[in-house]
Amino acid sequence: MSSETGSAPHEISFTIDEAIKADTFDWDFGDGVGSEEREPRHTFQDAGTFSVRLTVVKDGRSSVGESTVTIQPGEAGWIEMDQVPDSITYLSTTEFSAKAFDVLGNFIVDPLFNWDCDPIVGAINASGIFTAGQNVGNYPEAISVSFERLGVEVVQKFGVEIIGGDLHAVFIEPNTLDVQVARSENIKVRAIDSAGHLLESASFSFKAIRDGDSVDPTGRFKSGTVASKGEESLVFVEVELNGRVIESVVSGIIRPGILDQVHPFDIPASLQIRESVQLTVFGTDRFGNSLMLDELKWSASSPDIGSITDSGIFTAGTVAGEYLEEGIT
């Protein structure tokens, strides 16, 4: 028997010299299959090198012949990607690798792969080394790898997700708060990398600084019932991504609510006839926070009591007495 080479699936018709006479023929094709025919036909499905043995027996005496069959993988079948990362940071480099098989599942050693990718996601060289671009996002089937064998080409496509880089900066809107007592306002926080990509995987935490104020995990701030004394620190914000932390403080003003009551201030208990005095009042909201009053209108209920100017200067009248049911508004 002579040696033979072919590509899977490869059929061989085995023949022997007509002069060989035997009682039995025992073929072992080396791939787990055998035959007892004189001149069998056998198809090799697997790639590899096989030792084919023929044992013949004549009148109780045996003789063995042996040859080698080498089967190469057949037509291109499919490609299996090795581990593809779930995501790739923009401008970073990753090496992709794959395995090639023929139509029967035989592994193909050292196939010549052709790598390609959509320019929007980056660039890839002939060795499968991929460099991500700056466009973050999820790109299905943006990268492809192909190979050809025995005139048949197969292509495998796969997607890639390009993500932002390390935490670089934080933007807070509004960066200062201006709300009334017992009112709410949303605080929006954006985390970005050095290229300005929005980092959606960053985590945010909020903490109200003043007693009585509150802020929920979404950044919704609610002021308490006490107005601030000018601008104060109101909310502590912490942003974290992959161990990198940026802290910030949101300041602002908590203003009193709407006018609820007006209170006289430092009013004398008694006045002499025709004595003048400057009257003052202040306003409060329903929580007792003081209010600046923009406009005051003064009036005396009776001329006997006296008169008052638009600026609140009261001059007592000429009729002495105690006025309990009349007065100044």
Stockholm file with secondary structure:
# STOCKHOLM 1.0

chainA/1-329         MSSETGSAPHEISFTIDEAIKADTFDWDFGDGVGSEEREPRHTFQDAGTFSVRLTVVKDGRSSVGESTVTIQPGEAGWIEMDQVPDSITYLSTTEFSAKAFDVLGNFIVDPLFNWDCDPIVGAINASGIFTAGQNVGNYPEAISVSFERLGVEVVQKFGVEIIGGDLHAVFIEPNTLDVQVARSENIKVRAIDSAGHLLESASFSFKAIRDGDSVDPTGRFKSGTVASKGEESLVFVEVELNGRVIESVVSGIIRPGILDQVHPFDIPASLQIRESVQLTVFGTDRFGNSLMLDELKWSASSPDIGSITDSGIFTAGTVAGEYLEEGIT
#=GR chainA/1-329 SS CCCEEEESSEEEECCCCTTCCCSEEEEECSSSCEECSSSCEEEECSCEEEEEEEEEEETTEEEEEEEEEEEECCSEEEEEECCCCSCEETTCEEECCEEEEETTCCEESSCCCEEEECTTTEEECTTCEEEECSCCEEEEEEEEEEEEETTEEEEEEEEEEEECCSCCEEEEESSEEEEETTCEEECEEEEECTTCCBCTTCEEEEEECSTTCEECTTCEEECCSSCCSSSEEEEEEEEEETTEEEEEEEEEEEECCSCCEEEEESCCSCCCTTCEEECEEEEECTTCCEECCSCCCCCBSCTTTEEECTTCEEEECSSCCCCSSCCBC
#=GC SS_cons         CCCEEEESSEEEECCCCTTCCCSEEEEECSSSCEECSSSCEEEECSCEEEEEEEEEEETTEEEEEEEEEEEECCSEEEEEECCCCSCEETTCEEECCEEEEETTCCEESSCCCEEEECTTTEEECTTCEEEECSCCEEEEEEEEEEEEETTEEEEEEEEEEEECCSCCEEEEESSEEEEETTCEEECEEEEECTTCCBCTTCEEEEEECSTTCEECTTCEEECCSSCCSSSEEEEEEEEEETTEEEEEEEEEEEECCSCCEEEEESCCSCCCTTCEEECEEEEECTTCCEECCSCCCCCBSCTTTEEECTTCEEEECSSCCCCSSCCBC
//
